[in-house]
Amino acid sequence: MLLAGDIGGTKTTLAVYAPDAGPRAPLVRGTFASAEYAGLAALAGEFLRRHALPIERACFGIAGPVLAGRARFTNLPWDDVTEAGLVAALGVPAVRILNDLEAIAWGVPALGPADLHVLNAGQIIAGGAMAIVAPGTGLGEAFLAWDGARYRAHPTEGGHTDFAPTTPRQAELAAYLMQRLGHVSYERVCSGLGLPNIYAFLRDVAGVPEPAWLAARLAGAADPTPIIVGAALDGTAELCRAVLDEFVAILGAEAGNLALKVLATGGVYLGGGIPPRILPALEAGGFMRAFTHKGRMSALVARMPVSVILYPEAALLGAAAYGLNYPQITQITQI
């Protein structure tokens, strides 16, 4: 049996799978508030104690860089974890750690039409690379490449690359944030962490008026992002609508950047928690205009299929698919 997990900055989902049931049919599952635990070993250990099942291997998708079997958590105050350390702490014979976007990528081939919302039908080229861009708490990116027999997923830390403005207003946004942050990555403007940065810029520099009721709601909110997105979608605040429009344009431009870098003729997939919640904004036109605004390469990217992943637990699906199908998970990195 396989223990699979999606370890996020806000929540962690764990599940147990049997090989004959496949990655869409967990035997047991549970969701936990990540910050309530001291680390992954403590959280997973509690889950295993609740469910006394004979676990033979484990595979975790983790929000952070994974190098040589060691993972660092980007948006959690947890210590680094290693595959060998988790083997010892959990008593599971074999453990594999994946970057969370790599996990989503492993799950993409298991998605069906009902799991996707198509933004651009395009033309899929068999064996073409696939790109995944996922704005959630942070911004994750990954890709899949065909090796002649099957797709293999590859992680990146592309969300932390330099933000490249494509309009005069975005150039002002970059300058505004550079003064405050020093380095401005795409994650700073294209994620749940980034939406409040765009909001502050449009209010303080661009002069878009902030309604008093909105300021009051945001002042008492632990997380301003759902309020900003909600007010943008229901049309109650022009400032929030402007924030979401800018966010969508930046997301489109960066998705197009990754599509060009990996030549994603097999499709571009938008994952993470934000895209399924803002489908009307993604369909309004700004996303695809920015996605295809690539000069001499515009016609090329316009032919690439683009879809939003609707499957709510794509990273967990991918971790399960990898763990159930790849025997090399038994090769433990000793660190």
C-alpha positions as CSV (number, residue, x, y, z in Angstrom):
1,M,0.0,0.0,0.0
2,L,1.0,3.6,-0.7
3,L,0.8,6.6,1.6
4,A,0.6,9.7,-0.7
5,G,0.4,13.4,0.4
6,D,0.0,16.9,-0.9
7,I,1.9,19.1,1.6
8,G,0.9,22.8,1.1
9,G,1.6,26.0,3.0
10,T,-2.0,26.1,4.2
11,K,-3.2,22.6,4.3
12,T,-1.9,19.0,3.9
13,T,-3.9,16.1,2.5
14,L,-2.8,12.5,3.1
15,A,-4.3,9.4,1.7
16,V,-3.6,5.6,1.4
17,Y,-4.0,3.7,-1.9
18,A,-4.0,0.1,-2.9
19,P,-2.4,-0.7,-6.3
20,D,-5.6,-2.4,-7.7
21,A,-7.8,0.6,-6.9
22,G,-5.6,3.2,-8.6
23,P,-4.8,6.8,-7.8
24,R,-8.4,8.1,-7.9
25,A,-9.7,5.8,-5.2
26,P,-8.0,6.3,-1.8
27,L,-8.9,3.8,0.9
28,V,-8.7,6.5,3.6
29,R,-7.8,10.2,3.4
30,G,-7.6,13.2,5.7
31,T,-6.9,16.9,5.5
32,F,-5.0,18.9,8.1
33,A,-4.0,22.5,8.8
34,S,-0.3,22.4,8.1
35,A,0.7,25.1,10.6
36,E,-0.8,23.1,13.5
37,Y,2.0,20.6,13.3
38,A,5.7,20.8,14.1
39,G,6.7,19.1,10.8
40,L,5.8,16.6,8.2
41,A,6.9,13.6,10.3
42,A,4.6,14.6,13.1
43,L,1.7,15.1,10.8
44,A,2.1,11.9,8.8
45,G,2.9,10.0,11.9
46,E,-0.4,11.0,13.5
47,F,-2.3,10.0,10.3
48,L,-0.6,6.6,10.2
49,R,-1.5,6.0,13.9
50,R,-5.2,6.7,13.1
51,H,-5.2,4.2,10.3
52,A,-3.3,1.0,11.0
53,L,-2.6,-0.1,7.5
54,P,0.5,-1.9,6.1
55,I,2.2,0.9,4.3
56,E,5.0,-0.2,2.0
57,R,6.0,3.1,0.4
58,A,5.2,6.8,0.6
59,C,5.3,9.7,-1.8
60,F,4.8,13.3,-0.9
61,G,4.4,16.4,-3.0
62,I,5.9,19.3,-1.1
63,A,5.6,23.1,-1.8
64,G,9.3,23.9,-2.0
65,P,12.5,22.9,-3.8
66,V,13.6,19.3,-3.6
67,L,17.2,18.5,-4.3
68,A,18.8,15.0,-3.9
69,G,16.0,13.7,-1.6
70,R,16.0,16.8,0.6
71,A,13.0,19.2,0.7
72,R,12.9,22.8,1.9
73,F,9.5,24.3,2.7
74,T,8.9,27.6,1.0
75,N,5.8,28.8,2.9
76,L,6.0,26.8,6.1
77,P,8.3,27.3,9.1
78,W,9.2,23.6,9.1
79,D,12.7,22.1,9.1
80,D,14.0,20.5,6.0
81,V,13.1,16.9,5.5
82,T,14.9,14.1,3.8
83,E,13.7,10.8,2.3
84,A,16.0,8.8,4.6
85,G,14.8,10.8,7.6
86,L,11.2,10.1,6.8
87,V,11.9,6.4,6.4
88,A,13.3,6.4,9.9
89,A,10.6,8.6,11.5
90,L,7.6,6.9,9.9
91,G,8.8,3.4,9.7
92,V,7.9,3.2,6.0
93,P,10.4,1.1,4.0
94,A,10.6,3.6,1.0
95,V,9.8,7.3,0.7
96,R,10.0,9.6,-2.3
97,I,9.7,13.4,-2.0
98,L,8.5,15.4,-5.1
99,N,8.1,19.1,-5.6
100,D,4.4,19.9,-5.4
101,L,4.3,21.1,-9.0
102,E,6.2,18.0,-10.1
103,A,3.5,16.0,-8.4
104,I,0.8,17.9,-10.3
105,A,2.7,17.2,-13.5
106,W,2.7,13.5,-12.8
107,G,-1.1,13.7,-12.4
108,V,-1.8,15.5,-15.7
109,P,-1.7,12.4,-17.9
110,A,-4.4,10.9,-15.6
111,L,-6.8,13.8,-16.1
112,G,-9.8,13.4,-18.3
113,P,-12.0,15.9,-20.2
114,A,-14.3,16.4,-17.2
115,D,-11.2,17.4,-15.1
116,L,-10.3,20.3,-17.4
117,H,-11.8,23.7,-18.5
118,V,-10.5,24.6,-22.0
119,L,-9.4,28.2,-22.5
120,N,-7.8,27.6,-25.9
121,A,-8.5,24.4,-27.9
122,G,-5.4,24.7,-30.0
123,Q,-3.8,21.7,-31.7
124,I,-2.1,19.0,-29.6
125,I,1.0,17.5,-31.1
126,A,1.5,13.9,-30.0
127,G,4.6,13.7,-27.7
128,G,4.8,17.4,-27.3
129,A,6.0,18.8,-24.0
130,M,3.4,20.0,-21.5
131,A,3.7,23.1,-19.2
132,I,2.1,23.5,-15.9
133,V,1.7,27.0,-14.2
134,A,0.0,27.0,-10.8
135,P,-0.8,30.1,-8.9
136,G,-2.0,29.3,-5.3
137,T,-0.5,30.5,-2.1
138,G,2.7,30.8,-4.2
139,L,3.5,30.3,-7.9
140,G,4.6,26.9,-9.0
141,E,5.8,25.7,-12.4
142,A,6.7,22.4,-13.9
143,F,6.7,20.6,-17.3
144,L,6.4,17.1,-18.8
145,A,8.6,15.7,-21.5
146,W,8.1,12.6,-23.7
147,D,10.9,10.1,-23.4
148,G,9.8,7.9,-26.3
149,A,7.7,5.7,-24.2
150,R,5.9,7.8,-21.6
151,Y,5.8,11.3,-20.1
152,R,8.2,12.2,-17.3
153,A,7.6,15.2,-15.0
154,H,10.3,17.8,-14.2
155,P,10.1,20.4,-11.5
156,T,11.3,24.0,-11.7
157,E,11.4,27.0,-9.4
158,G,10.3,29.2,-12.3
159,G,7.9,31.1,-10.0
160,H,10.9,32.8,-8.4
161,T,12.4,34.1,-11.7
162,D,12.5,37.8,-12.3
163,F,9.2,39.5,-13.1
164,A,9.3,40.9,-16.6
165,P,6.7,43.8,-17.1
166,T,4.9,43.9,-20.5
167,T,3.1,47.2,-20.1
168,P,4.0,50.7,-18.7
169,R,1.7,50.1,-15.7
170,Q,3.4,46.7,-15.0
171,A,6.8,48.5,-15.2
172,E,5.6,50.9,-12.5
173,L,4.4,48.0,-10.4
174,A,7.8,46.4,-10.7
175,A,9.5,49.6,-9.6
176,Y,7.1,50.0,-6.7
177,L,7.8,46.5,-5.4
178,M,11.5,46.7,-6.1
179,Q,11.8,49.6,-3.7
180,R,10.1,47.5,-1.0
181,L,11.3,44.0,-1.7
182,G,14.6,44.3,-3.5
183,H,13.9,41.4,-5.8
184,V,10.6,41.1,-7.6
185,S,9.7,37.6,-8.8
186,Y,6.6,36.4,-10.6
187,E,5.4,34.9,-7.3
188,R,5.3,38.4,-5.9
189,V,2.7,39.5,-8.4
190,C,1.1,36.2,-9.6
191,S,-0.1,34.3,-6.6
192,G,-2.2,34.5,-3.5
193,L,0.8,36.3,-2.0
194,G,1.0,38.6,-5.0
195,L,-2.6,39.8,-5.3
196,P,-2.3,42.2,-2.2
197,N,0.9,43.6,-3.7
198,I,-1.0,44.6,-6.9
199,Y,-3.8,45.9,-4.8
200,A,-1.5,48.2,-2.8
201,F,0.2,49.5,-5.9
202,L,-3.1,50.3,-7.7
203,R,-4.4,52.1,-4.6
204,D,-1.2,53.9,-3.6
205,V,0.5,54.7,-6.9
206,A,-2.1,54.3,-9.7
207,G,-4.7,56.2,-7.7
208,V,-7.6,53.7,-8.1
209,P,-10.0,54.7,-5.3
210,E,-10.5,52.3,-2.4
211,P,-14.1,52.2,-1.0
212,A,-14.3,52.7,2.8
213,W,-16.2,49.5,3.3
214,L,-13.5,47.5,1.4
215,A,-10.7,49.1,3.5
216,A,-12.6,48.1,6.7
217,R,-13.1,44.5,5.6
218,L,-9.4,44.1,4.6
219,A,-8.2,45.7,7.8
220,G,-9.8,42.9,9.8
221,A,-8.9,40.0,7.5
222,A,-6.1,37.5,8.1
223,D,-6.0,36.8,4.4
224,P,-7.0,39.6,2.1
225,T,-6.8,37.5,-1.1
226,P,-10.3,35.9,-1.0
227,I,-11.9,39.3,-0.3
228,I,-10.1,40.9,-3.3
229,V,-11.0,38.1,-5.6
230,G,-14.6,38.0,-4.4
231,A,-15.2,41.7,-4.8
232,A,-13.6,41.6,-8.3
233,L,-15.9,38.8,-9.5
234,D,-19.1,40.2,-8.1
235,G,-18.3,43.7,-9.4
236,T,-18.7,45.5,-6.1
237,A,-15.2,47.2,-6.2
238,E,-13.6,48.6,-9.3
239,L,-10.2,48.5,-7.5
240,C,-10.5,44.7,-7.0
241,R,-11.6,44.3,-10.6
242,A,-8.5,46.2,-11.8
243,V,-6.3,44.0,-9.5
244,L,-7.7,40.8,-11.0
245,D,-7.4,42.1,-14.6
246,E,-3.7,42.9,-13.9
247,F,-3.2,39.5,-12.3
248,V,-4.8,37.7,-15.2
249,A,-2.6,39.5,-17.7
250,I,0.6,38.7,-15.8
251,L,-0.4,35.1,-15.5
252,G,-1.1,34.9,-19.2
253,A,2.3,36.4,-20.0
254,E,4.2,34.1,-17.7
255,A,2.2,31.0,-18.9
256,G,3.2,32.0,-22.5
257,N,6.8,32.4,-21.3
258,L,7.0,28.9,-20.0
259,A,5.1,27.5,-23.0
260,L,7.9,29.0,-25.3
261,K,10.7,27.8,-23.0
262,V,9.6,24.1,-23.1
263,L,7.8,24.3,-26.5
264,A,4.6,23.1,-24.9
265,T,2.9,21.8,-28.0
266,G,1.3,19.1,-25.8
267,G,-0.6,21.7,-23.9
268,V,-0.4,24.3,-21.2
269,Y,-2.2,23.6,-17.9
270,L,-3.2,26.1,-15.2
271,G,-3.2,24.4,-11.8
272,G,-3.3,25.7,-8.2
273,G,-6.2,27.0,-6.2
274,I,-6.8,30.3,-7.9
275,P,-7.5,29.6,-11.6
276,P,-10.7,27.5,-11.0
277,R,-12.1,30.3,-8.9
278,I,-11.6,33.0,-11.5
279,L,-12.8,31.3,-14.7
280,P,-14.9,34.3,-15.8
281,A,-11.8,36.5,-15.6
282,L,-9.7,34.0,-17.4
283,E,-12.3,33.8,-20.2
284,A,-12.7,37.6,-20.6
285,G,-9.9,37.8,-23.1
286,G,-7.0,39.3,-21.1
287,F,-5.3,36.0,-20.4
288,M,-5.1,34.8,-24.0
289,R,-4.1,38.3,-25.2
290,A,-1.1,38.3,-22.9
291,F,-0.4,34.6,-23.5
292,T,-0.2,35.1,-27.3
293,H,1.6,38.5,-27.2
294,K,5.0,37.0,-28.1
295,G,6.1,38.9,-31.2
296,R,7.3,36.6,-33.9
297,M,6.3,33.6,-31.8
298,S,2.6,34.7,-31.4
299,A,1.2,32.4,-34.0
300,L,3.1,29.5,-32.4
301,V,1.7,29.9,-28.9
302,A,-1.7,30.6,-30.3
303,R,-1.8,27.0,-31.5
304,M,-1.0,25.6,-28.1
305,P,-3.9,24.1,-26.1
306,V,-4.5,25.8,-22.8
307,S,-6.7,24.4,-20.0
308,V,-7.5,25.0,-16.4
309,I,-7.2,22.0,-14.1
310,L,-10.5,21.6,-12.3
311,Y,-9.6,18.3,-10.4
312,P,-9.4,19.6,-6.8
313,E,-6.6,17.4,-5.7
314,A,-4.3,17.2,-8.7
315,A,-1.1,17.2,-6.6
316,L,-2.4,14.3,-4.5
317,L,-3.4,12.5,-7.7
318,G,0.0,12.9,-9.1
319,A,1.8,11.8,-6.0
320,A,-0.4,8.7,-5.9
321,A,0.1,8.0,-9.6
322,Y,3.9,8.3,-9.2
323,G,4.0,6.1,-6.1
324,L,1.9,3.4,-7.5
325,N,3.6,3.2,-10.9
326,Y,7.3,3.8,-10.5
327,P,9.3,1.1,-8.7
328,Q,12.4,3.4,-8.5
329,I,10.6,4.9,-5.5
330,T,12.4,2.2,-3.5
331,Q,15.8,3.8,-4.2
332,I,16.3,5.9,-1.1
333,T,18.7,8.8,-1.1
334,Q,20.9,8.5,2.0
335,I,21.5,12.1,3.3
